[in-house]
Amino acid sequence: MSDIRLMTVEAARAAMLAACSPLATEAVATGPEALGRALAAPVTASRDQPPFDAAAMDGYAVTATGLRDDQSVRLTVVGESAAGRGYPHPLTDGQAVRIFTGAPAPAGTAFVVPQENAERQGEAVRIAPRDQSGPYVRPRGADFPSGAVLLPAGVRLDPWRIGLAAAAGPGELIVRRRPRVAILSTGEELVAPGGVPGPDQIFNSGTSSVAALVRLWGGEPVMLESAGDDALRIADSLRNVDADLLLTIGGASVGDHDLVKPALMTLGLELAVASVAVRPGKPTWFGVLADGRRVLGLPGNPASALVCAELFLRPMLEALSGLAPGPRMRAARLTTPLPANGPREHWMRARLSVSPDGVWEAAPMSDQDSSLVSVFAEADALLRRAARADAAPAGEIVEVLPLERSV
């Protein structure tokens, strides 16, 4: 087991991802059910968009002779073209058609004259001299042509991509199944929010936040009843759970009450990662049960659990969902000096901002204690410090991992 103890973050993540292949596909309606899913088959346009020449604004459709540079023109209004109900006849010289934004332009249309440049006179309209703008006609296929691949397989569907897919025409999209994540917390000191804590207990904040992250990242969290510090209950809780990933929180270190790994050894647990050279989160581990189910163990300290969820859980969910796994780092300028780092990679909670000169800046939180939930609630990034990194002065460029905040 010596080769899996205290693995680097990169090596541990690689070992976890090696056990995660994309889940099966399913068809879902082109709409909100597709949100956050990985597209498993490309979306191809079934026809041109727009499927006809269309008006870009309200006004009057006219032929090339219906608009002059030097004088106004009086035309006969022969009909109307509205969205979903176009004028069915070709337009000829001397005629105009009242038209509205998005409506089909009749055959023969050269310009759509904005209504503010036209004066309706009963069955006629007087068109002001051309102001050199226009022609305010969107050509057929201007957005995309028929047969174009609009979305490739492997992209995550957000509201804007779902809108593009809907514009292409399909009523269903082929996507990857959402990963089902069963979450088990341990520890006699924990009581669920809304419960009545004893004098030596605290509210269970880590499980709630990690479950929320699972949902935010496209998975289906399944909350299991806390197993306390009982090895038999821990094993029984996970014995028959149908899940793509078993996620335990707490009980992952080497104390007398850290019983998760020994409990799961009775289910044939084979460790791939025993611990990680990371701060916070050294007790993080990963393995596979005899029946093939994956198990990720996160530390009980809330900050440790959330940091390691960003570093390991999110990439695993992305891989299971058929997405390219992160993390996705960016560069930022350090606002305050940092001392030299120790032997473990340190991921510090930080705030991001944009300086007056347009550069991203990162300000580490003053207190990095792994038990502080309030600090994580204020942070919007994790700042990476490499193992044994030298002291860093203010102004140095550092790596940061932006957190996905809902607001």
N, C-alpha and C positions, 0 to 999 in steps of 0.2 A: 504493500500500500504506500510505500515511501514516495513513489513517483507521482502520487495524486495529492499528497499533503502540501498545503500552502502553495497552491498553483498561482501563477500570475493571473490577473484579470483576463487578459487576452487568451491565455491557454485554457482557463476555466470556461470561458464563454465558448471557445471552439469545441471543447468536449461536450458541452450541453447542446450546441447546435448540431453536432454530429448525430445526435439522437432525435432530431426534429426534422421530419420531412413533411411537405405540404399535405394537408388533410384532403379528403374526398371532396368532389364538387357537388353542387346542387343548383337548381334554378330558382331564382326569386324574382318577384315582380319588379319592374323598372320603377323604383320609388324608394320610400324611406327604409324598407327592409334591406335594401342593398347598401345602406350607409355604413362605411367603415370596412366593407368586405373587400377582399382581393379579387379582382376580375380574373377568371380562369380561362376565358376565351375572348378573343378580340371582338370589339364592336365595330361593325362595318355599316356605312351609310346605305340605306335601301333605296334612296333617291337623292336628287340634287336638293340642296337647301340654300336659298329658297327654291321651291320647285317651279318657279315662274319669275319673270321680271316683276319686281314689286315696288310700290311707292315707298319712298323714304320719309314722306311727310304728307300731311293733309293738303289738298289743293286741287289742281285740275291737270289731267293728262292731256297733252297736246302733241301734234305732229311737229316736224321740223319747221314748218312754215307758221306755226301758231305762236311763235315767240320771236320778236325782232329786236334788234339793238337800238333802233332810232325812233320807234313809234309804237304806240299801243295797237293792239289787234282785238277786233270784236269777233267772237266765235259763238257758234250755236252749241248749247249744252244738250247732248243727245242721250245722256244716261248717267248712271252712277256705278262705281266699283267700290265695294266694301270688303273687309276681311271676311273670307268664307263665301262671298257672293260677288264674283267678278262680272264686269260688263262683257257680254259674249261676242260682240261684233268688232271687226277691225275699225280702227280710228282713221278717218280720212281728213284731208285738208279742209279747214273751215269748221271743224268740229272740236269739241272739248268734252271730256268726261269728268264729272265730279269724282274724286278719288280720295281714299283715306289711307293712313299709314298702314303698311303691310298688305294692302289689297293688291290683287293682280293688275298689272298695267296692261291695257288692251293692246293687241297687235297694232303696230304702227306708232306707238308712243315713242317720242323722242325726248320729251321733258315732262316733269311734273312741276308745274308752277305753284309755288307756295300760295296758300289762300290769301295771305296778306298782300300779295302782289297781283291780286285779281279782285274785280268788282262785279258781283253778280247783278245782272239786270234782267230779271224775269227768266225767260228761256234762253238767255244769252249771258255771256261773261266777257268783260273787257280785261284783257291781259296787259299789264304795264310793260314798258320796254325792259328788255333783258338787263339784269344787274350783274351778269357774268358769273353768277353762282349756279349751282345745279350740276347735272340734270336731275338729281334727287330720284334716281331710279336704281334700285339694287338689282344687279344682273342675276339671272338664274344661276345657281351654283356658286354664288359669291362667298358663302360661308364654307360650304364643302360640296364636292361633287359626289354623285352616286358611285358606290364601290370603294370610297376612301376608307382606310382603316383609321377610325377616330380615336379609339382607345386600345392600346395593346394589352395582352394578358400580363398580369403581374402588377398592375397599378391599383392603388387603394382608391375606392370610390368615395368621393366627397360630394357635397351637394351640387357643385358645379360640373363635375364629371357625370353625375347622374343626369343632370339636365342635358348634357351633350349626348349621352346615350339615348335619352328619351327623344331628342330631336332626330336621331338616326332611325327611329321607328320600332325597335324590338319591344315586345311587351314583357319579356323576361331576359334576365342576365344570368350567365353561368358564372358562379362565384365559388370560392372555397368555403367550406363549412366553418362556422365559428368554433374556435377551440373551447372545449368545456373544461373549466378549471375548478377542481374541488379544493376548498380551502379549509384547513384544520388548524386551529390555534391550540396551544398548550399552555400550561401554567396555572397553578392554583391561585395565583395572585390576581387573576383577571376576572372581571365581571363585565357582562355585556352592557353597552349603553342603554340607559333606561332601567337597569337593575339597581339593587341596593347593595353597595359595596360594604364589606366588613371593614373593621379598623385597619387591617393590614392588606387591603386590596386596592386595586386601581381599575379604572375603566379601560376596556380593551379598545384602544384607538388604532393599533397597527392593522388588525384584521379588516376593519371597516375601510381604511384608506387603500389597502392593497386590493381588496375586492373592487373598489371603485376604479382603481387603475386597470384591473382586468377588463372591466366593462368599457372604459375609455379607449383601451387598446384593441377592442374588437372581440374580446372573449366573452364567454358566458360564465360568470362566477356562481359557484354552488357552495353555499355556506354550510359547513358541517358543525354539529354541536361540539363545543370545546371538550377536549379529552383530559384536561387537567394534567397532572403529573402521574399518569397511570399507564404503564407500558402495555398492559392488556387492552385497555380501552383505546389506546392509540392504534394498535394493530387492528382491533375489531372495527374501528371507525373507518379505516381505509381498505379493509379486506375486500369488499365487494362493490366499491364505488366505481361507477361508469364515468370515466373522465379521460381526457387526452393528456392532462397534466394534474398530478397531485401536488398541492402546495401546502407545506407546513410552515407555521410561524412560531418560533420559539423552540426551546428544547434542543438546540442545535450545537451547543458547546460541549464542554467535557466535565460539567459539574455532576453532582450526585442526582440532580433532578432533570438532567438533560437526557431524555429517554427515547427520543424519536428514532434515531438510527438503530439503537439496539432493538426497539420494538419492530421496526420494519425488516430487520434481519430475519425475523421469523416468517416474513413473506418473501424471502429470497432476494432481499436488496443487494444489488451489486453496485458499489460506489464507483463513480467516474471522477468525482471531485470531492475530496474530503474537507478541504478548507481553502480559503483564498487569501492571498497576500494583499488585502485591501483594508482601508480604514475609511469609514466604519464598515463592518460586515465580515470580519475574518471567519466566523463560524459557518458562513454560507456553504452549502454542499449540494450535490446532485448525484442521482443514481437511477437505476432501472430495476423494477421488481421482476420476479421470476416470470410473471405473466406479461411482461413487456411494458407495463405502465411506467411512465416517467415520474420522478419525484424530485421536486426542488425544495430544499430546506432553507428558509430565510431566518435570520436572527430575530429574537424577540424584541429588542430595542426598536422603537418605532422608526427612528432616523436610519438605523442600520438596515431595517427591512425595506424602507423606501428607496434608499440609495441602491441597494442590490436588486430591487425590483427594476429600477431603471437600467442597470448594467446587465442583468441576466434575464429577468422575466420578460421584459418587453421584446428583446431580440428573439426569444424562444416563441412567443406568441406570433411575432411577425413571420418567422420561418414556418410555423404550423399553418398560418393563414395564407402562405404562398407569396409573401412579400419579402423584399430584400431586407435582411436584418440589419439593424443599427448596432451601436449608437451613431448618431449623426452630430459630429462635433463642429464647432465654429471657433474662430479666433477672436480674442477680446484683449483689451489693454487693462492691465492690473492697476487698480486705483490706490492700493496700499501695499507696502512691502510685506513679504512673507518670509519666515525663517526657513532654514534648510529642512528638508523632509526626512523622515526616518526610513526604515527598511520596507515599509508597506506603501503601496500606491494610495494616495489620499484624495478622496472626492469631497470637496468642501462645498457646503451650501453657500450660495452667493446671489447677489442681485445684479441684474443686467440693466444697463442704460446706454443711451447714445450721447456722446459728448458733443459740444458745440461744433467741433470740426468733423462731425459725422462718423466717428469711430465707435464701435461697440466697446463698452467698458464693463469690467467685472469687479464687484466689491464683495469680498468674502465676509460672511456674517462673523461678528466678533466672538460668538460662542458656538463651537462646533460639537458640543456634548451630544452624544448619540441618543440620549433619552428625551431631548427637547422637541416636542411636537410643534410648539409655537414658532420656532426658528424655521422649520421646513415650510410652514404655512406662509411665511413671508418671503421665502426664497423663490427665485424663478430660474435658477440654473445650478448646475454642479460644476465646480472648477476642479480640473484634474491636476494633481501634483504627482509627478513620477516618483517612483521609489528612489530614495537618496538624492533627490533633486537639490541643487544648490539653492542658497537663499535667493529670493527674487525681489528686485527693487520695484517700486512703483513705476509704471510705464512699460514694464516688460509684457510681451505678448504671450498669453497663456491659452490653453485649450479649455473650452467650456462646453457643457452639454445643456442646451436650453430645455427647461421643463415645459411640458404641454399643459398650460393653464387654461381653464375654460373661460376666464375673463382676464 
